[in-house]
Amino acid sequence: MKDEGRTHSGPEAITAWKAAASAKYSYVALPFAVERCAGRFIVTVRLTGNFPGSPVDLRYAFRLGRGRIASLEITTR
């Protein structure tokens, strides 16, 4: 998984990333667009909370493999 220019690999690293983000900020994510492009699913979300730059639109681009998310990249729209 890639977010803010850093790569997080494996369940433990991704769990730690999510826990750190949730502990630092309160936020709500509202999906408003979904598309499929070049084998990836792209979900665009408006993220609103108590973080600098709120609100922000984020793009979650992911690929599936074996019924799970195989890769995920989060970027600003």
Buried (B, 14 or more C-beta within 10 A) or exposed (E): BBBEEEEBEEEEEBEEBEEEEEEEEEBEEEEEEEEEEEEBBBBBBBBBEEBEEEEBBBBBBBEEEEEEEEEBBBBEE
